[in-house]
Amino acid sequence: MFHVILVAPEIPPNTGNVIRLCANAGARLHLVEPLGFDLSAAQLRRAGMDYLDLAIVSVHADWAACHEMLKAEGAGRLFALTIKGTRSYAGSGVGNDTSPDFSPADAFVFGSESSGLPANVLADITPENRLRLPMMPSNRCLNLSNTVAIVVYEAWRQNGFAGGS
């Protein structure tokens, strides 16, 4: 089961969409405080619909607590999605930019909508596991929930959509 980690998410509908995605893809969601909303927020529930009851969601006081829990439970490699990534999540096929081979226990770490991943989180993730999504050079980033969906579905595809129908 993949792990999706949102560090300090700020926008309830984005997190609601990710809850729904995780329920449908069989991924476990970790929310790292501080959260920019209350988990009972109407916008979160509207975006997540009734999937909150179908998803496995954990809330962690900070990155250190989340990271320790992932290690204790035997999670796989950590991958950060960041504009500072050294290679594409899917590889470009050019030079050393090859696609990572994702495993079912891997964990994907995403930063907040306004500021991305903090330095202390990036420090725990090896540079070769700092991934980016290709986009036009003049643009900052994609929407958080869209980025999560792209990466999770690529990882799940690489694993034969195990458990899906």
C-alpha positions as CSV (number, residue, x, y, z in Angstrom):
1,M,0.0,0.0,0.0
2,F,1.5,3.3,-1.0
3,H,1.7,6.1,1.5
4,V,0.7,9.7,0.5
5,I,2.0,12.4,2.9
6,L,0.7,15.9,2.8
7,V,2.9,18.3,4.9
8,A,0.9,21.2,6.2
9,P,-1.9,21.2,3.6
10,E,-3.9,24.5,3.6
11,I,-6.9,24.1,1.2
12,P,-9.7,21.8,2.3
13,P,-10.9,20.8,-1.2
14,N,-7.4,19.7,-2.2
15,T,-7.2,17.4,0.9
16,G,-10.7,16.2,0.3
17,N,-9.8,15.3,-3.3
18,V,-6.7,13.4,-2.0
19,I,-8.8,11.5,0.5
20,R,-11.0,10.4,-2.3
21,L,-8.0,9.5,-4.5
22,C,-6.4,7.5,-1.7
23,A,-9.6,5.5,-1.0
24,N,-9.9,4.7,-4.7
25,A,-6.3,3.8,-5.2
26,G,-5.8,1.9,-1.9
27,A,-3.2,4.3,-0.6
28,R,-2.8,5.4,3.0
29,L,-3.0,9.1,3.6
30,H,-0.9,10.9,6.3
31,L,-1.6,14.5,7.2
32,V,1.2,16.4,8.9
33,E,0.2,19.3,11.1
34,P,-0.3,22.2,11.1
35,L,-3.3,21.8,8.9
36,G,-4.8,24.9,7.4
37,F,-8.4,23.7,8.3
38,D,-10.4,21.6,10.6
39,L,-10.9,18.0,9.5
40,S,-14.7,18.5,9.9
41,A,-14.6,21.5,7.4
42,A,-17.6,21.4,5.0
43,Q,-15.4,22.0,2.0
44,L,-13.2,19.0,2.9
45,R,-16.2,16.7,3.3
46,R,-17.8,18.0,0.1
47,A,-14.6,17.3,-1.9
48,G,-14.0,13.9,-0.2
49,M,-17.7,13.0,-0.3
50,D,-18.3,9.8,1.7
51,Y,-14.7,8.6,1.0
52,L,-13.4,9.7,4.4
53,D,-14.9,6.6,5.9
54,L,-13.3,4.4,3.2
55,A,-9.8,5.9,3.4
56,I,-7.1,5.2,5.9
57,V,-6.1,8.6,7.2
58,S,-3.5,9.4,10.0
59,V,-2.8,12.8,11.4
60,H,0.7,13.5,12.7
61,A,1.9,16.3,15.0
62,D,4.9,17.0,12.8
63,W,7.2,15.6,10.2
64,A,9.4,13.8,12.7
65,A,6.5,11.9,14.1
66,C,5.3,10.9,10.7
67,H,8.8,9.9,9.5
68,E,9.3,7.8,12.6
69,M,5.9,6.0,12.2
70,L,6.7,5.3,8.5
71,K,10.1,3.7,9.5
72,A,8.5,1.7,12.4
73,E,5.8,0.3,10.0
74,G,8.4,-0.6,7.4
75,A,7.4,1.8,4.7
76,G,9.5,1.8,1.5
77,R,11.5,4.6,0.1
78,L,10.6,8.3,0.5
79,F,10.0,10.3,-2.6
80,A,9.5,14.1,-2.4
81,L,7.5,15.9,-5.1
82,T,9.1,19.3,-5.5
83,I,9.9,22.0,-8.0
84,K,13.5,21.4,-6.7
85,G,13.4,17.8,-8.0
86,T,16.4,16.4,-9.7
87,R,14.4,14.1,-12.1
88,S,11.0,13.6,-13.5
89,Y,8.5,11.3,-11.7
90,A,8.2,9.4,-15.0
91,G,11.6,10.0,-16.5
92,S,12.2,11.8,-19.7
93,G,14.4,9.2,-21.3
94,V,17.1,11.8,-21.8
95,G,20.5,11.2,-20.1
96,N,20.2,10.0,-16.5
97,D,16.6,11.2,-16.2
98,T,15.1,7.7,-15.9
99,S,11.8,6.7,-14.4
100,P,11.9,5.5,-10.8
101,D,10.6,2.0,-10.3
102,F,8.0,2.4,-7.6
103,S,7.2,-0.3,-5.1
104,P,3.9,-0.8,-3.2
105,A,5.3,0.4,0.1
106,D,6.8,3.6,-1.2
107,A,5.9,6.9,0.3
108,F,5.2,10.1,-1.6
109,V,5.7,13.4,0.2
110,F,4.0,16.6,-0.9
111,G,4.3,20.1,0.5
112,S,1.8,22.8,1.2
113,E,0.1,24.7,-1.5
114,S,1.7,28.0,-0.8
115,S,5.3,27.1,0.2
116,G,6.0,23.5,-0.8
117,L,8.2,21.2,1.3
118,P,10.2,22.7,4.2
119,A,14.0,22.2,4.3
120,N,13.9,19.7,7.2
121,V,11.6,17.4,5.2
122,L,13.7,17.6,2.0
123,A,16.8,16.9,4.2
124,D,15.4,13.4,5.0
125,I,14.9,12.5,1.3
126,T,17.9,11.6,-0.9
127,P,18.4,14.0,-3.8
128,E,17.7,11.2,-6.4
129,N,14.3,10.7,-4.8
130,R,13.3,14.4,-5.1
131,L,11.0,14.2,-8.1
132,R,9.4,16.9,-10.2
133,L,6.5,17.0,-12.7
134,P,7.4,18.4,-16.1
135,M,5.6,21.7,-16.9
136,M,6.1,24.8,-18.9
137,P,9.2,26.8,-17.6
138,S,7.2,30.0,-16.9
139,N,4.8,28.2,-14.5
140,R,5.2,27.7,-10.8
141,C,3.4,24.4,-10.1
142,L,0.4,22.3,-10.6
143,N,-2.5,22.0,-8.1
144,L,-1.7,19.8,-5.1
145,S,-4.4,17.2,-5.6
146,N,-3.7,17.0,-9.3
147,T,0.0,16.3,-8.6
148,V,-0.9,13.6,-6.1
149,A,-3.2,12.0,-8.6
150,I,-0.6,11.9,-11.4
151,V,2.1,10.4,-9.2
152,V,-0.1,7.9,-7.3
153,Y,-1.6,6.6,-10.5
154,E,1.8,6.3,-12.2
155,A,3.1,4.3,-9.2
156,W,0.0,2.1,-9.2
157,R,0.2,1.6,-12.9
158,Q,3.8,0.4,-12.5
159,N,2.5,-2.2,-10.0
160,G,-0.2,-3.5,-12.3
161,F,-3.0,-1.6,-10.5
162,A,-2.7,-4.3,-7.8
163,G,-5.9,-4.7,-5.9
164,G,-7.9,-2.6,-8.4
165,S,-10.6,-3.7,-10.8
